[in-house]
Amino acid sequence: VTADKHFWTLHKALDRAVSWGKIARNPADRVEKPGQQDSHVRAFDIDEQASLIGRAAGTWLHGPILLALATGLRRGEIVALTWRDVDLEAGIITVRSSLEESSRGVCMGAAKTDASVRRVRIPESLVEFLTDHRAKQRQLARALSTYRDHGFVFPRENGEMKRPSTVTNAFSGLCGALKIEGGHFHCLRHTFATEMLRAGVPVKVVSEMLGHASVATTLRIYAHVLPDMQDAAAVSAGSLLDRVTAL
């Protein structure tokens, strides 16, 4: 709590320096906030993931949930995503910016750290979903005279920017309807990382996909997954040793 308080005090002071013209931008905007990866953030199990996807199908929340589970993108990165960032042919999303919401309002900014600017490969199933989603979005844009196309992948119904809090509130409501305890949107990112590590994806690769500032950050947040990985490694090593000694 103390670290968080110091961070926001410094952030506010630097904001004032920007408004006075002393500095061009607030360097704290690109610093990972302390305590943002709380230990209470949990991963959804397979049944919960299936329930969330199934209940969200056919609603605007379906896409953001799929994207978060398949890539680990942050909420702000998802709502800031534009079609120019999505290469459906190559199956790659480029994360360039993030939409942040605070008491001061909503603002579009660059990705939070240099590491956050990244290219993330997406599975074929997500490519198919996004292709269909884009086609439907274009149909809606032609049908509604009030539609304003700003290029967002997941905009409001009129094409305007969707507020991050809208995603948060809708997802919390979905978890409540499904009686999923302790569920919030950031848990989807946590689920992605946990599943990837347990599947044996190298920590460095997972760290790069998450846009962490360093591998150390990933190791700190997901230290609880490492014992499971060591158990699996021990089983594999034992199997290898058994084969060798049997020769």
N, C-alpha and C positions, 0 to 999 in steps of 0.2 A: 504493500500500500504506500509506504514511504517513497519508494523508487518511482512509483506511478505519479505521486504528487509532485515530486521534483521534476519529472519529465514534463508535466503539463505546465508547471510554473515557468520552466525554461522556454517551452514552446510559446507561451503567451508573450514572454518578454521579447523573443525573436520576432513574433508577429508585429509587435509594436515597432521594432527596429525597421521592419519592412515598410510599415505605414509611414515612418518618418523619412524613408528614402536612404537609410544608412546602409542597408544591404538589399540585394536584388530579390532574394527569395529566402524563405525560412529553411535552413539546413535540417532542422528537426523533422521536417515533413518526410525525409528520406531515411529516418532512423527507426529501427524496429522498436515498437513501444514495449516498455518493461511489463512483465506480468500478463501479456496478452494471450499467452498460451497456457492457460490455467490448467492445473492438474485435474479439475473436475470435468473437463471436456472429454467426452467418451466416444468410442467408436460404436457404430450401429452393427448389430449382428446381421447375418444373412436374411433372416426372417423379417427383421425391421426394415432393411433396405428394400426388400421385395414389397412390403406393405406400403412404404412411402412412395415408391415408383408407381405401384398399382393404383393407389388412391389419387395420385397427382395426374395420372394419364388423362389427357383431354383438357387439362387446365394450363394456364400460362406458367405455373410453377414447375411443370414437368421438365422443361428444358434446363432451367437452372439446377435442378436436383441432379439430373443426368450428368451435366457438365461438371458439377462439383465432385460427384462420385467417380467420374472417369478421369479427371485431371487434377483434382485437389486445388483448383483455383479458388481464391478468396471471394467472398461476396462482392466486395467493391470492384474486383477485377471482372467478375461476370457481368454486372450491370453496366460496366464501362465498355465492354467488348463491342466492337463494330465489325461489320462484314469485311472491311478491308484487312482486319486482323485474322480472318479465317480463310485458309487455303483448303477448300474441300477436295480439290484434286490431289494434293499432296498429303492431306490428312494432318495438317499442322495448324495450330493456333499460336499466334504471336501475342504475348502479353506485353502491352506497352504502357497502359495507364490504369488508374483505379479511381473509382468514384467514392468520395468520402463524405460522411454526413456527421455533423456535430451541432451543437447549439448555435453555431454561427451560420448554419445552413448546409447546402450540398455543393460540393465543388469537384470538378474534374482535375486530376493532377497526374503527374508522371507516376510510374510504379514506385512503390515506397522505398526501395533500395535498388542499387545497380543490379543486384542478383535477381530482383523481381522482374526485370525485363528479360524475357526468356521465350523460347520456342518450345511448345509442348505438342508431342504427337498424340493424336486421338484415335481410338479404336474405330473400326469400320462401321460398327453399329451406330456410333455417334455421328459419323459422317453421313450416314443414311438419314438419321433423324434430322440433322441440321439442313440437309438438302431439301427434305420435305417441309421443314419449318420455314425455310426461306421462300419456297414457292407459295405457301399459304400467306406469308407476310406480304408478298408482292400482290397477291390477289386482293388482300384487304386494303392495301394502299391504293389500288385502282378503284376499289368500290367505295371508299370513304373520301369525300371531298375535304374533310377536316384533317385527314392524315398528313402529318409532316414527317417526311423521311429524313432522319438525321443519321441513318446508317446503323443504329443500334441493333444488336442481335436479339436482345430481350427488352424491348421498349414497352411503354404503356400502350393502350389500345389505339391511341392517336399518333403513335410514333415518337412521342416525346420521351425524355429520359425517365427511367424508373428509379424511384428513390430506394436506396439500400434498406431503409426501415420497412418498406413495403414487403420486401422479400423476407425479412426477419419475422415480421408479424404474421404473414401468411404461412410461413413454415412452422412457426410455433403453434398456430391454430391447427395445422395438419397433424403435428405430433400429439396435440391434445385430443383430437378426434380419434386418433389411433391408440390413445392411451400409452404413448411411448414416453417414459419418464426421463427427465433431464435432457430432452432433445432440443437442440437449436441448430441453426444453419451451419455454424462452424464445425459441428460434429461431422458433417459430410466430408470436409477436408481432412479431418482427423481420421475418418474411416478409410479414405483413400490411402493415406500414408501408412496406416497400420496394415491394411491388406497387402500393399506393395512390399513392405518389409517382411511380412510373414510368408509371402510368396517367393522370397529370396532375391528380390531386386536389390542391387547394391545400394548401400546407404547414400553414396555420392550421387547416384542417379536420382534417387527419391528426393534428395536435398535440392538438386537442380530443378526438378519438376515443380517442387513446392515454392521455389524462389527464395529459399532461405539464404541469409547472408553468408553462412558457412555450414559445413558438415557438422561442426560442433553444436550448432543450434538444433539440428535434426536429432543428433544423438541425445541431447539434453531433454528434448520434448518427448522422444519416443524410446527412452531408456527402458521402459516397462516391456517393450516388445523384444528386446535383445535376448533375454533368457530363453524365450521360445525359439528364437533363431539358433541359439547355441545348442539347445536340445536337438533340433533337427540336424544340425551340423554333426553332433556327436553320433547320431544314428547313422548318418551317411558315412562317417569315418569308420564306424564299427563294421558296416557292411563291406566297405572296401578292404579293411583289414582281414575280415573273414575270407574274402575271395582270394587275397594274396597268400594267406597262410594255408589255404586249401590246395595250392598248387604244388 
